[in-house]
């Protein structure tokens, strides 16, 4: 993989290769804490500037997002978000309500993460207030609070068809280079 291409698309890897965190041999980066499959996907994206069309389950997409965030590759991260948006447009229930998956996301992202915001937005759109109550003890506390806040103006039991349509535009979740 070309060092300059990686450095251009990943702020954190650039710092490991040439910046203040420079490793002894910047031509060989050992990153044992990163999933090799995610790195292979990133490598393919570097040369194609698009993600391959794959049907990734929500959990895999969320982990890929967290990988992109970890290496500081905002273009890659935004492309992951776009793919996630396509899956949500096809079926908003694609976003998992699995408490284990959501706990991994909440533990692996910061409080202002666009991924967290996307999850809250989609679940608040898709769930009823009763659904939220059913999951409240299983979800991360911050997720439950954010969901209840997003649903506060709803009448109990109100279904999604009676609320404003969800805006499936992913640009509002994009991360800018400076972030």
C-alpha positions as CSV (number, residue, x, y, z in Angstrom):
1,X,0.0,0.0,0.0
2,X,1.4,3.4,-0.8
3,X,2.4,5.4,2.2
4,X,1.5,8.8,0.7
5,X,-2.0,7.6,-0.2
6,X,-2.6,6.2,3.3
7,X,-1.3,9.4,4.9
8,X,-3.5,11.5,2.7
9,X,-6.6,9.7,3.8
10,X,-5.9,8.9,7.4
11,X,-4.8,11.6,9.8
12,X,-3.9,9.1,12.6
13,X,-1.9,6.8,10.4
14,X,-0.1,9.8,8.9
15,X,1.0,10.8,12.4
16,X,2.3,7.2,12.9
17,X,4.3,7.3,9.7
18,X,5.6,10.9,9.6
19,X,4.2,12.9,12.5
20,X,4.8,13.3,16.2
21,X,3.9,9.7,16.8
22,X,6.3,8.4,14.2
23,X,7.2,4.7,14.6
24,X,10.7,3.3,14.2
25,X,10.0,1.9,10.7
26,X,7.2,3.9,9.1
27,X,7.1,1.6,6.1
28,X,5.8,-1.2,8.4
29,X,2.9,-0.4,10.7
30,X,1.9,-3.1,13.2
31,X,-1.7,-2.4,14.3
32,X,-2.7,-5.6,16.1
33,X,-5.8,-4.0,17.7
34,X,-7.4,-3.3,14.3
35,X,-9.4,-5.9,12.5
36,X,-7.5,-7.0,9.3
37,X,-10.8,-7.3,7.4
38,X,-11.5,-3.7,8.1
39,X,-8.0,-2.7,7.0
40,X,-8.5,-4.7,3.7
41,X,-11.8,-2.9,3.1
42,X,-10.0,0.4,3.7
43,X,-7.2,-0.6,1.4
44,X,-9.7,-1.4,-1.4
45,X,-11.5,1.9,-0.7
46,X,-8.2,3.8,-1.0
47,X,-7.7,2.7,-4.6
48,X,-11.3,2.8,-5.7
49,X,-12.6,5.7,-3.6
50,X,-15.8,3.8,-3.0
51,X,-16.9,0.9,-1.0
52,X,-17.7,-2.3,-2.7
53,X,-21.4,-3.2,-2.7
54,X,-21.8,-5.7,0.1
55,X,-24.7,-6.5,2.2
56,X,-23.2,-5.9,5.6
57,X,-25.3,-6.4,8.6
58,X,-25.6,-3.4,10.9
59,X,-23.0,-4.7,13.4
60,X,-20.4,-5.1,10.8
61,X,-21.1,-1.7,9.3
62,X,-20.9,-0.1,12.8
63,X,-17.5,-1.8,13.5
64,X,-16.3,-0.6,10.1
65,X,-17.4,2.9,11.0
66,X,-15.6,2.7,14.3
67,X,-12.5,1.5,12.5
68,X,-12.6,4.5,10.1
69,X,-13.1,6.8,13.1
70,X,-10.2,5.2,14.9
71,X,-7.7,5.7,12.0
72,X,-9.0,9.2,11.3
73,X,-10.1,8.6,7.7
74,X,-13.1,10.9,7.3
75,X,-13.7,10.3,3.6
76,X,-13.8,6.5,4.3
77,X,-16.0,7.1,7.3
78,X,-18.4,9.2,5.3
79,X,-18.6,6.5,2.6
80,X,-19.4,4.0,5.3
81,X,-22.2,6.3,6.5
82,X,-23.5,6.6,3.0
83,X,-23.7,2.8,2.7
84,X,-25.4,2.6,6.1
85,X,-27.8,5.2,4.8
86,X,-28.7,3.2,1.8
87,X,-29.4,0.2,4.0
88,X,-31.6,2.4,6.2
89,X,-33.5,3.8,3.2
90,X,-34.2,0.2,2.1
91,X,-35.4,-0.8,5.6
92,X,-35.1,1.4,8.7
93,X,-35.3,-1.8,10.8
94,X,-31.8,-2.6,9.5
95,X,-30.4,-0.7,12.5
96,X,-30.0,-3.2,15.2
97,X,-31.8,-3.1,18.5
98,X,-29.4,-5.8,19.8
99,X,-28.3,-4.4,23.2
100,X,-24.9,-6.1,22.9
101,X,-24.2,-4.4,19.5
102,X,-25.4,-1.1,20.7
103,X,-23.3,-1.3,23.9
104,X,-20.2,-2.0,21.7
105,X,-21.1,1.2,19.6
106,X,-21.6,3.3,22.8
107,X,-18.4,2.0,24.4
108,X,-16.4,2.6,21.2
109,X,-17.6,6.0,20.2
110,X,-17.7,9.4,21.8
111,X,-20.9,11.2,22.9
112,X,-21.2,13.4,19.8
113,X,-20.5,10.5,17.4
114,X,-22.5,10.8,14.2
115,X,-23.0,7.0,14.4
116,X,-24.8,7.4,17.7
117,X,-26.9,10.3,16.3
118,X,-27.9,8.1,13.3
119,X,-28.9,5.2,15.6
120,X,-31.0,7.5,17.8
121,X,-32.6,9.2,14.8
122,X,-33.5,5.9,13.1
123,X,-34.7,4.1,16.3
124,X,-36.7,7.2,17.4
125,X,-38.4,7.1,14.0
126,X,-39.0,3.4,13.9
127,X,-39.9,2.6,17.5
128,X,-43.0,3.4,19.5
129,X,-42.7,4.8,23.0
130,X,-43.7,1.3,24.3
131,X,-40.8,-0.2,22.3
132,X,-38.4,2.2,23.9
133,X,-39.7,1.3,27.3
134,X,-39.3,-2.4,26.5
135,X,-35.6,-1.9,25.6
136,X,-34.8,0.8,28.3
137,X,-33.2,-1.6,30.7
138,X,-31.2,-3.3,28.0
139,X,-29.9,-0.4,26.1
140,X,-26.9,1.8,27.2
141,X,-28.3,4.5,29.5
142,X,-27.3,7.4,27.3
143,X,-29.1,5.8,24.3
144,X,-32.3,5.4,26.3
145,X,-32.1,9.0,27.5
146,X,-31.5,10.2,23.9
147,X,-34.3,8.1,22.5
148,X,-36.7,9.3,25.1
149,X,-35.7,12.9,24.4
150,X,-36.2,12.4,20.7
151,X,-39.6,10.9,21.4
152,X,-40.8,13.3,24.0
153,X,-43.4,15.0,21.9
154,X,-45.0,11.8,20.9
155,X,-48.3,10.5,22.2
156,X,-47.8,7.1,23.8
157,X,-48.2,4.3,21.3
158,X,-48.0,6.7,18.4
159,X,-46.7,4.8,15.3
160,X,-44.1,6.0,12.8
161,X,-46.6,6.8,10.1
162,X,-48.1,9.5,12.2
163,X,-44.9,11.4,12.7
164,X,-42.8,13.5,10.3
165,X,-41.0,11.3,7.7
166,X,-37.4,10.5,8.4
167,X,-34.9,12.5,6.4
168,X,-32.6,9.8,4.9
169,X,-30.0,12.3,3.7
170,X,-26.7,11.2,5.2
171,X,-24.8,14.5,4.7
172,X,-26.0,15.7,8.1
173,X,-24.0,12.9,9.7
174,X,-20.8,13.4,7.7
175,X,-17.6,14.2,9.5
176,X,-15.5,17.1,8.2
177,X,-11.8,16.9,7.9
178,X,-11.1,19.2,10.9
179,X,-13.1,17.1,13.4
